[in-house]
Amino acid sequence: MPRPTLVIITLPGGSQCRHIGFYAHVMDGVLRALALFPQARRISGRRA
């Protein structure tokens, strides 16, 4: 069952984007963020 997941994306300039989505696993949210932001310097995820 999907649960709320917080994904934080850090871009090369140092700015951060936060996204809360519903994913079965945290890794699903992280992989989606990686696909949407391939230039990201860092991507982290946790349950919201």
N, CA, C and O of each residue as an XYZ file, in Angstrom:
192
protein
N       0.846     -1.180      0.000
C       0.000      0.000      0.000
C       0.893      1.246      0.000
O       1.801      1.345      0.825
N       0.654      2.190     -0.904
C       1.460      3.409     -0.955
C       1.334      4.228      0.325
O       0.255      4.365      0.901
N       2.471      4.765      0.746
C       2.512      5.623      1.931
C       3.208      6.925      1.570
O       3.992      6.956      0.621
N       2.941      8.010      2.308
C       3.589      9.285      1.993
C       5.108      9.185      2.128
O       5.627      8.629      3.096
N       5.797      9.729      1.146
C       7.253      9.700      1.114
C       7.761     11.099      0.799
O       7.268     11.749     -0.124
N       8.741     11.563      1.558
C       9.371     12.855      1.315
C      10.660     12.618      0.550
O      11.518     11.850      0.987
N      10.795     13.278     -0.596
C      12.012     13.186     -1.403
C      12.601     14.587     -1.484
O      11.910     15.539     -1.848
N      13.881     14.710     -1.142
C      14.579     15.995     -1.193
C      15.641     15.908     -2.281
O      16.492     15.018     -2.264
N      15.581     16.846     -3.231
C      16.504     16.879     -4.354
C      17.382     18.112     -4.204
O      16.868     19.223     -4.071
N      18.702     17.933     -4.224
C      19.637     19.049     -4.189
C      20.221     19.212     -5.586
O      20.804     18.280     -6.138
N      20.059     20.397     -6.146
C      20.530     20.685     -7.497
C      21.970     21.195     -7.458
O      22.454     21.578     -6.393
N      22.664     21.206     -8.606
C      24.073     21.613     -8.622
C      24.334     22.993     -8.021
O      25.393     23.202     -7.428
N      23.414     23.930     -8.153
C      23.602     25.269     -7.589
C      23.405     25.339     -6.086
O      23.641     26.385     -5.482
N      22.974     24.238     -5.467
C      22.763     24.199     -4.028
C      21.309     24.368     -3.613
O      20.981     24.173     -2.442
N      20.430     24.725     -4.544
C      19.017     24.865     -4.182
C      18.393     23.487     -3.988
O      18.824     22.502     -4.586
N      17.368     23.442     -3.140
C      16.706     22.176     -2.825
C      15.240     22.219     -3.218
O      14.575     23.247     -3.093
N      14.751     21.087     -3.696
C      13.332     20.888     -3.987
C      12.848     19.795     -3.050
O      13.549     18.807     -2.829
N      11.664     19.964     -2.505
C      11.058     18.929     -1.659
C       9.782     18.467     -2.327
O       8.990     19.278     -2.807
N       9.588     17.171     -2.355
C       8.400     16.592     -2.977
C       7.844     15.519     -2.054
O       8.582     14.647     -1.595
N       6.549     15.581     -1.784
C       5.881     14.524     -1.025
C       4.969     13.789     -1.994
O       4.104     14.392     -2.629
N       5.169     12.487     -2.101
C       4.362     11.658     -2.981
C       4.003     10.366     -2.279
O       4.511     10.080     -1.194
N       3.137      9.592     -2.886
C       2.718      8.308     -2.325
C       3.383      7.189     -3.110
O       3.121      7.012     -4.300
N       4.244      6.433     -2.437
C       4.994      5.343     -3.059
C       4.951      4.126     -2.148
O       4.876      4.258     -0.926
N       4.998      2.944     -2.746
C       5.015      1.708     -1.964
C       6.327      1.586     -1.194
O       6.347      1.090     -0.067
N       7.429      2.045     -1.809
C       8.753      1.988     -1.187
C       9.432      3.339     -1.377
O       9.195      4.022     -2.373
N      10.263      3.718     -0.437
C      10.995      4.982     -0.535
C      11.839      5.001     -1.808
O      11.939      6.030     -2.475
N      12.444      3.862     -2.144
C      13.309      3.794     -3.322
C      12.544      4.128     -4.604
O      13.132      4.673     -5.538
N      11.254      3.816     -4.669
C      10.451      4.176     -5.845
C      10.426      5.695     -6.036
O      10.546      6.186     -7.158
N      10.273      6.420     -4.955
C      10.276      7.881     -5.025
C      11.634      8.432     -5.409
O      11.727      9.388     -6.180
N      12.689      7.834     -4.874
C      14.048      8.272     -5.190
C      14.360      8.008     -6.666
O      14.938      8.864     -7.335
N      13.988      6.844     -7.173
C      14.244      6.522     -8.582
C      13.450      7.437     -9.510
O      13.945      7.833    -10.565
N      12.228      7.772     -9.124
C      11.434      8.701     -9.943
C      12.092     10.078     -9.971
O      12.165     10.708    -11.026
N      12.569     10.547     -8.823
C      13.251     11.841     -8.771
C      14.520     11.814     -9.612
O      14.840     12.798    -10.279
N      15.238     10.710     -9.589
C      16.451     10.581    -10.398
C      16.121     10.667    -11.888
O      16.871     11.267    -12.658
N      15.006     10.071    -12.290
C      14.590     10.133    -13.697
C      14.179     11.555    -14.091
O      14.437     11.986    -15.215
N      13.542     12.284    -13.169
C      13.081     13.643    -13.464
C      14.188     14.688    -13.351
O      14.161     15.702    -14.048
N      15.165     14.442    -12.469
C      16.249     15.394    -12.225
C      17.605     14.697    -12.372
O      18.297     14.501    -11.373
N      18.002     14.318    -13.592
C      19.279     13.608    -13.764
C      20.492     14.462    -13.387
O      21.567     13.921    -13.126
N      20.333     15.788    -13.357
C      21.434     16.676    -13.016
C      21.584     16.862    -11.504
O      22.490     17.571    -11.064
N      20.728     16.251    -10.712
C      20.754     16.433     -9.253
C      22.093     16.003     -8.664
O      22.679     14.998     -9.067
N      22.554     16.788     -7.706
C      23.792     16.454     -7.014
C      23.535     15.441     -5.907
O      24.387     14.607     -5.600
N      22.337     15.524     -5.306
C      21.993     14.609     -4.212
C      20.480     14.408     -4.183
O      19.715     15.348     -4.401
N      20.059     13.175     -3.912
C      18.640     12.863     -3.753
C      18.509     11.989     -2.518
O      19.191     10.971     -2.395
N      17.633     12.386     -1.604
C      17.400     11.567     -0.413
C      15.899     11.397     -0.220
O      15.108     12.239     -0.643
N      15.522     10.311      0.418
C      14.116     10.044      0.646
C      13.883      9.390      1.993
O      14.746      8.688      2.520
N      12.687      9.637      2.546
C      12.279      9.011      3.809
C      10.767      9.061      3.893
O      10.122      9.800      3.149
N      10.206      8.285      4.786
C       8.764      8.310      5.006
C       8.379      9.656      5.599
O       9.057     10.163      6.493
N       7.300     10.232      5.107
C       6.856     11.544      5.599
C       5.988     11.384      6.832
O       5.520     12.376      7.391
